[in-house]
Amino acid sequence: MRIFILLGNPDKEGTLTAEFADLYEKEARAAGHEVRRMNIGDLQFDPLLHKGYKVIQELEPDLKTVQENMTWAEHFVLFYPLWWSGMPALLKGMWDRMCLPGFAFRFYKGPGMMRHMSWEKMLKGRTARVIVTSKSPGWLIRLLFGDYSNEICRAILGFSGYKVALTEIGHAEDLKPAKKASWIRRITALARKGK
């Protein structure tokens, strides 16, 4: 299987998110999958939409490479830490800049609201796994603040055509050794199966 892994944590060293991304990459390669990997902290791009979508900013080479990798891959795996019930700002900026008509979607022509209610999902037929680490358990975050995964799972990846699975790793800052070992086994299994 062709797998593209993106570490969405700007800090790629010494974090649980990076450790699990490294593990997934190693195990997927060991299982014979074709793997490409990028770290958002290594990418050079302006994460700001200076004029909104009135004027499309030229994409930097690194954003074009992310697009190429997403198009190439059959399975996309995104790792990121939950900060303030959302993704890191740099990761959000990447989606804002990169998920454009012609790459992620294409609206059909039509009158009024109809053109916004039907679109071509340009990345259809692919799967994605979103692995989120957080200080608190996911169910508690949803209870207090709502569904933090909706933006990435449905409004970005789902809108583009991906069939998305979510993996939530709570208590990430103080995982007990037995619980961490359990997560290592689970991520290893996902990587080996290309899920």
Secondary structure by P-SEA (a helix, b strand, c coil): cbbbbbcccccccccaaaaaaaaaaaaaaaaccbbbbbbcccccccccccccccccccccaaaaaaaaaaaaccbbbbbbbbccccccaaaaaaaaacccccccbbbccccccccccccccccccbbbbbbbbccccaaaaaacccccccccccccccccccbbbbbbbcccccccaaaaaaaaaaaaaaaaacc
